[in-house]
Amino acid sequence: MNDSIKKMLRLIEKDLMITEVSYETFQKKKTLIVDAVFSPAPHTCRNCGSTVV
């Protein structure tokens, strides 16, 4: 299921792990919520703390 959702959302990050998929009501509309984490966690810059490479 993890790869199917990533393909549907056009995500190519191999370290992104989808942990949960659910529906919630947001502004009176049913919304798909996808929870995900990076595994392993990205390293941060020693100078500024940014995780953007």
N, C-alpha and C positions, 0 to 999 in steps of 0.2 A: 504494500500500500504506500509506503514511503516514497518509492520511486515514481509511482503513478501520480501522486499529488505534485511532486516536484516537476514532472513533465508538464502537467496541466498548467502550472503556474510559471512555466518556462524558467525554472531555477536550475543553474548548472553547478552550483557550489557543492562539491563532493563531501565536504565536512559538515553540511547542514543536516541535522537529524530532526525530523518531525516527531514530536512527542505526543500531540493530541490534536484532534480535529473535532470541533463542536459547532453548534448553531446557537446564536444569541440574538436577541432583539435589540437593535441599535437604531434610534430615531424612527421607531415604529416599523422597521424593516427587518426581516429575518436575514441575518448576516452569518457567513461562514467564517469561523475563527480557526486559524491554524497556529498552534504553538510549536516553536522549534528552538533548538539550541545548536551552537557550534560545538563540535567535539572533534579534536581538542579545542579548548578556548583560544581565541586569537591572542597573540602577544601584544602588549602595549608599548608605545614609544617611551623611552626613559625620560625624555625631555618634556613632552607635552601630555602624555597619557592617551593619545589617540590610538585607535585600533585600525585606522585606515592605512593601508599599505600603498 
